Amino acid sequence: MSDWHQQIEQVFRLIDREIWIVTAAAGPRRGGLVATWVSRASLDPQAPLVVVGLAPNHYTAELALAAGGFALHLVAREQLELVWQFALGSGRDRDKLAGVPVTTGQTGAPILSKCLAWLECRVVTTYDSGDRIFFWADVVGGQRVGAGTPLTETDLIAAASPEQLAALRQDMAADIERQPPLRLKWRQQFEQRPPQ
Ligand SMILES: Cc1cc2nc3c(=O)[nH]c(=O)nc-3n(C[C@H](O)[C@H](O)[C@H](O)COP(=O)(O)O)c2cc1C
């Protein structure tokens, strides 16, 4: 990495984002993933809106697109094991919700019974930037379920075992290989080239 890329990376490393578990279901298919690209997108409490960025190769993105909705969950610091269940691998290969108590939301999304808080969201529109699909979604329901502080990315990484870190690196390497061509294709429609 060049010197100035490293300096930019240092800036991003100052940010610690909360961990969200995103779930969605389309008919009998259900799944979920861990996301940090979740943001409140409206200051109006009467019209709550979120933006969520999901990679198009992730199963949960496919389900959220098909269902037109999804649920977002904040989890407590004690719920690390639950988070790892969603952070690794693909819901195409296994039911990530097996054994996890859930109720069904109005969009069909599974709502985790044990979490700090949840929001259910109905998709208004999406924007495809190649390696991410951004979902603008109305928040149609939500509840604070437990007390405590939301788990953050730093908490998750700090408590990870060597095996969990290795599995995460492997998944990230696969994503890093798959996603840049998609992003470059999106960039080609704009005149400005990314800096080298
Ligand atoms: C800390 C952390 C943050 C993540 N943030 C996102 C994110 O914002 N969007 C996304 O699509 N994937 C994100 N991921 C990756 C997915 O959670 C992961 O690849 C997941 O296994 C995909 O599952 P699926 O294919 O079953 O949907 C993140 C993973 C971790 C560990």
The ligand as an SDF file (V2000), in Angstrom:
LIG
                    3D

 31 33  0  0  0  0  0  0  0  0999 V2000
  -17.7660   -6.3700   10.8500 C   0  0  0  0  0  0  0  0  0  0  0  0
  -18.4320   -6.8100    9.5600 C   0  0  0  0  0  0  0  0  0  0  0  0
  -19.1310   -5.8830    8.7940 C   0  0  0  0  0  0  0  0  0  0  0  0
  -19.7700   -6.2700    7.6080 C   0  0  0  0  0  0  0  0  0  0  0  0
  -20.4940   -5.3380    6.9160 N   0  0  0  0  0  0  0  0  0  0  0  0
  -21.1520   -5.7060    5.7920 C   0  0  0  0  0  0  0  0  0  0  0  0
  -21.9950   -4.7750    5.1270 C   0  0  0  0  0  0  0  0  0  0  0  0
  -22.1780   -3.6170    5.5520 O   0  0  0  0  0  0  0  0  0  0  0  0
  -22.6290   -5.2000    3.9840 N   0  0  0  0  0  0  0  0  0  0  0  0
  -22.4860   -6.4740    3.4960 C   0  0  0  0  0  0  0  0  0  0  0  0
  -23.0900   -6.8150    2.4600 O   0  0  0  0  0  0  0  0  0  0  0  0
  -21.7090   -7.3880    4.1250 N   0  0  0  0  0  0  0  0  0  0  0  0
  -21.0450   -7.0430    5.2640 C   0  0  0  0  0  0  0  0  0  0  0  0
  -20.2810   -7.9610    5.9380 N   0  0  0  0  0  0  0  0  0  0  0  0
  -20.0850   -9.3160    5.3640 C   0  0  0  0  0  0  0  0  0  0  0  0
  -21.2670  -10.2590    5.5760 C   0  0  0  0  0  0  0  0  0  0  0  0
  -21.7970  -10.1870    6.8840 O   0  0  0  0  0  0  0  0  0  0  0  0
  -20.8310  -11.7130    5.3380 C   0  0  0  0  0  0  0  0  0  0  0  0
  -20.1230  -11.8520    4.1430 O   0  0  0  0  0  0  0  0  0  0  0  0
  -21.9940  -12.6910    5.3660 C   0  0  0  0  0  0  0  0  0  0  0  0
  -21.5150  -13.9830    5.6550 O   0  0  0  0  0  0  0  0  0  0  0  0
  -22.8140  -12.7280    4.0690 C   0  0  0  0  0  0  0  0  0  0  0  0
  -23.8750  -13.6320    4.2940 O   0  0  0  0  0  0  0  0  0  0  0  0
  -24.9880  -14.0510    3.2240 P   0  0  0  0  0  0  0  0  0  0  0  0
  -24.2910  -14.3450    1.9240 O   0  0  0  0  0  0  0  0  0  0  0  0
  -25.6140  -15.2750    3.8330 O   0  0  0  0  0  0  0  0  0  0  0  0
  -25.9520  -12.9170    3.1120 O   0  0  0  0  0  0  0  0  0  0  0  0
  -19.6590   -7.6090    7.1470 C   0  0  0  0  0  0  0  0  0  0  0  0
  -18.9590   -8.5560    7.9170 C   0  0  0  0  0  0  0  0  0  0  0  0
  -18.3580   -8.1640    9.1150 C   0  0  0  0  0  0  0  0  0  0  0  0
  -17.6400   -9.2020    9.9380 C   0  0  0  0  0  0  0  0  0  0  0  0
  1  2  1  0
  2  3  1  0
  2 30  2  0
  3  4  2  0
  4  5  1  0
  4 28  1  0
  5  6  2  0
  6  7  1  0
  6 13  1  0
  7  8  2  0
  7  9  1  0
  9 10  1  0
 10 11  2  0
 10 12  1  0
 12 13  2  0
 13 14  1  0
 14 15  1  0
 14 28  1  0
 15 16  1  0
 16 17  1  0
 16 18  1  0
 18 19  1  0
 18 20  1  0
 20 21  1  0
 20 22  1  0
 22 23  1  0
 23 24  1  0
 24 25  2  0
 24 26  1  0
 24 27  1  0
 28 29  2  0
 29 30  1  0
 30 31  1  0
M  END
$$$$
